[in-house]
C-alpha cells in the first residue's frame, strides 16, 4: 500500500489526517497506544504492512501474512461518558461491514461483539483499548484487521475452517487501499454523529447481526450455558434470555465467549 495513494483518495476531515506507517510492527495497537500517550491528535492512523504479534479478543493472535491484509489502529478522543465507550466498537464494526459491502457486494455481517464474517467465516475483527482517567477515557485505540488478499492455503490449520478473506470469497484480488479509504470514510461519518444518532447505530448494528435472535452457547468463568440472544444495550452488552426465562446482560470482556449454535 502506498501512503501517497491512500492520502490522495481520502474523503475525511478528522480520521487519518495524520498517518503513521510501518513496514513491520509487533502490533499496531501497541504502537498507537504509545503514540496516544504522547499526545497524538484525534483521528491519527497507524498502519503496518505486517505484524509479528498482532492481537485479537481473548488474547488470541491475529494472523496477518505480509502485504495481504489491512492492519490498522485509530487513535480517537471523543468527548463521551465512559458508560458509552461500547459505541466505539459499535460504529467501527458497522463501518467495516458497510465498506466491504459497498466495494465487493459480499454479504458481510457482524458476530457479537466485534467479528465481521462472510458465510459465517471471520474476515475481520476489531479490538478497542482505552486509557481511563476518572470517569472518562483519555483516548481510545481502535485496532482493526481485514483479511483482504490472503489465499485459502495461507491460513494456518487451526483457523482454516473458520477464517476467510475477501479474495477467497470473490475469486480475485481487492484493492487494500480503496477498501481502507472506504472504511475510514465510513468511520468518520459515524464518529462525527456519535453523540446524536445512537439509536440509528443500534438499529443498523442489529440489522447486520448474525447473533441477535439466535440461540447461543456462552462460556463465562469456566461455566457453559445456553440462551437466546435478544438485543444489545447502550453499552454494547448482549442481552440474553436463559432457558429459565431470566434476562441477563453479557458484557464484552475477556472472560466471555459467545457463539451461535
C-alpha positions in Angstrom: 0.0 0.0 0.0 1.4 3.4 -1.0 0.6 6.1 1.6 0.6 8.8 -1.1 -2.2 6.9 -2.9 -4.1 6.4 0.4 -4.0 10.1 1.3 -4.9 11.1 -2.2 -8.2 9.2 -2.2 -9.2 10.1 1.4 -12.5 11.9 1.9 -12.2 12.6 5.6 -11.6 15.7 7.7 -10.7 14.1 11.0 -10.0 10.4 10.6 -6.5 9.7 9.2 -5.5 13.3 8.6 -2.2 12.1 10.2 -1.0 8.7 9.1 2.0 6.8 10.6 3.2 3.9 8.5 5.4 1.0 9.4 6.6 -1.9 7.3 6.6 -4.2 10.3 5.5 -3.8 13.9 4.7 -6.1 16.8 1.2 -4.7 17.0 -0.4 -1.5 15.6 -2.4 -1.2 18.7 0.7 -1.2 20.9 2.3 1.5 18.7 -0.8 3.6 18.6 -1.2 3.4 22.4 2.3 4.6 23.0 1.8 7.4 20.4 -1.5 8.4 22.0 0.1 8.6 25.4 2.5 11.2 23.9 -0.4 13.4 22.7 -1.2 12.2 19.2 -4.2 14.0 17.8 -7.7 12.7 17.4 -8.0 10.6 14.3 -4.3 9.6 14.0 -4.0 6.4 12.0 -1.2 3.8 12.5 -0.9 1.2 9.7 1.5 -1.6 9.0 2.4 -3.9 6.2 2.8 -6.8 8.7 2.6 -7.6 12.4 4.6 -10.1 14.4 2.4 -10.0 17.4 -1.0 -8.8 16.2 -3.7 -9.4 18.8 -7.4 -10.1 18.9 -10.0 -10.6 21.5 -9.4 -13.1 24.3 -5.7 -12.8 23.9 -5.7 -14.5 20.5 -3.0 -13.8 17.9 -4.2 -12.1 14.7 -2.9 -14.0 11.7 -1.6 -11.4 9.1 0.8 -12.5 6.3 2.8 -9.7 4.9 1.1 -7.4 2.4 -2.2 -9.3 2.2 -4.3 -7.6 5.0 -5.4 -4.2 6.3 -3.6 -3.8 9.7 -4.6 -0.5 11.3 -5.2 1.3 14.6 -7.0 4.6 15.0 -6.5 7.0 17.9 -9.8 8.5 18.9 -10.5 11.2 21.6 -14.3 11.5 21.7 -16.0 13.6 24.4 -18.3 10.8 25.7 -19.0 9.4 29.1 -17.2 6.2 30.0 -20.6 4.3 30.0 -20.9 5.0 26.3 -17.4 3.6 25.4 -19.0 0.5 23.8 -20.2 2.7 21.0 -16.7 2.9 19.6 -16.8 -0.8 18.8 -20.3 -0.4 17.5 -19.6 2.2 14.9 -16.3 0.6 13.8 -17.8 -2.8 13.1 -20.7 -1.2 11.2 -18.3 0.9 9.2 -16.2 -2.1 8.2 -19.2 -4.1 7.1 -20.6 -1.2 5.2 -17.3 -0.6 3.4 -16.9 -4.3 2.5 -20.4 -4.5 1.2 -20.0 -1.3 -0.9 -16.8 -2.4 -2.5 -17.4 -6.1 -3.0 -21.2 -6.7 -2.8 -20.3 -9.6 -0.4 -22.9 -10.2 2.4 -20.7 -9.3 5.3 -22.3 -9.5 8.8 -21.5 -8.9 12.4 -21.0 -11.6 15.0 -21.2 -10.1 18.5 -19.2 -8.4 19.8 -16.6 -7.4 17.2 -16.2 -10.0 14.4 -17.1 -9.4 10.8 -18.0 -12.6 9.0 -18.9 -13.7 5.5 -20.7 -17.0 5.2 -20.1 -17.5 8.9 -16.3 -17.3 8.5 -14.3 -14.5 10.0 -12.9 -11.9 7.6 -12.3 -9.0 10.0 -12.1 -8.2 13.7 -12.0 -5.1 15.9 -10.1 -4.6 19.2 -10.8 -1.4 21.2 -8.4 -0.5 24.0 -8.5 2.7 26.1 -6.8 4.8 28.7 -9.1 5.7 31.5 -8.8 8.9 33.7 -11.5 9.3 36.3 -15.0 8.8 34.7 -13.8 9.5 31.2 -11.5 7.9 28.6 -8.4 10.0 27.8 -8.3 8.2 24.4 -9.3 5.0 22.6 -7.2 2.9 20.4 -9.3 1.1 17.8 -7.5 -1.7 16.1 -8.9 -3.5 13.1 -7.7 -6.1 10.7 -9.2 -7.2 7.5 -8.2 -10.4 5.6 -8.1 -8.9 2.1 -6.0 -11.0 -0.3 -4.9 -14.0 1.8 -5.1 -17.2 -0.1 -7.1 -20.1 1.3 -3.9 -22.2 1.6 -2.2 -19.4 3.6 -4.4 -19.9 6.6 -3.0 -22.0 9.5 -4.6 -25.3 10.1 -6.2 -24.2 13.3 -8.3 -21.5 11.6 -8.6 -23.0 8.1 -12.3 -23.8 8.5 -13.3 -20.6 10.4 -11.5 -17.8 8.6 -11.7 -16.4 5.1 -10.6 -13.4 3.0 -12.3 -11.1 0.5 -10.2 -12.6 -2.4 -11.2 -16.2 -1.4 -14.9 -15.2 -1.4 -14.6 -13.2 -4.7 -12.1 -15.3 -6.6 -10.0 -12.2 -7.4 -7.9 -9.6 -5.5 -9.2 -6.5 -3.9 -7.5 -3.1 -3.5 -6.5 -2.7 0.1 -6.0 1.0 -0.5 -9.5 1.5 -1.8 -11.1 -0.6 0.9 -9.2 1.2 3.7 -10.2 4.6 2.3 -13.8 3.5 2.3 -13.6 2.1 5.9 -12.1 5.4 7.2 -14.7 7.4 5.4 -17.5 5.2 6.9 -16.0 5.6 10.4 -15.8 9.3 10.1 -19.5 9.5 9.0 -20.5 7.8 12.2 -17.8 9.2 14.6 -18.9 12.8 13.9 -22.5 11.8 14.6 -21.9 9.5 17.6 -23.5 11.7 20.2 -26.6 12.3 18.1 -27.6 9.2 16.2 -27.0 6.3 18.6 -30.5 4.9 18.1 -29.8 4.7 14.4 -26.5 3.0 15.0 -28.1 0.4 17.3 -30.7 -0.4 14.7 -28.0 -0.6 12.0 -25.9 -2.9 14.1 -28.8 -5.2 14.8 -29.8 -5.4 11.2 -26.3 -6.6 10.4 -26.1 -9.1 13.3 -25.9 -12.9 12.9 -26.2 -13.1 16.7 -29.5 -11.3 17.6 -32.4 -13.7 17.5 -30.3 -16.8 17.6 -29.6 -19.4 20.2 -26.1 -19.1 21.6 -23.6 -21.0 23.6 -21.9 -18.9 26.3 -18.7 -19.6 28.1 -18.0 -17.4 31.2 -15.7 -18.1 34.1 -15.4 -21.8 33.3 -19.2 -22.1 33.1 -21.1 -23.0 29.9 -24.8 -22.2 29.4 -27.2 -21.7 26.6 -29.6 -18.8 25.9 -31.3 -16.8 23.2 -29.7 -13.6 22.1 -32.3 -10.8 22.2 -30.7 -7.5 21.8 -27.8 -5.2 22.7 -28.0 -2.3 25.1 -26.5 1.2 25.0 -23.2 -0.1 26.4 -22.9 -2.8 23.7 -23.7 -5.6 26.1 -25.5 -8.6 24.7 -29.0 -9.1 26.2 -29.9 -12.8 26.5 -32.7 -14.9 27.8 -31.8 -18.0 29.6 -33.8 -21.2 29.3 -35.3 -20.4 32.7 -36.7 -17.2 31.2 -34.3 -15.0 33.2 -33.0 -11.9 31.3 -29.3 -11.1 31.6 -26.7 -8.8 30.0 -23.3 -10.1 28.9 -20.6 -7.5 28.7 -17.9 -7.6 26.0 -14.8 -8.6 28.1 -12.0 -11.1 28.0 -14.0 -13.6 30.2 -16.8 -14.3 27.8 -17.0 -16.4 24.6 -20.3 -16.5 22.7 -21.0 -18.5 19.5 -24.2 -19.4 17.6 -25.5 -22.9 17.8 
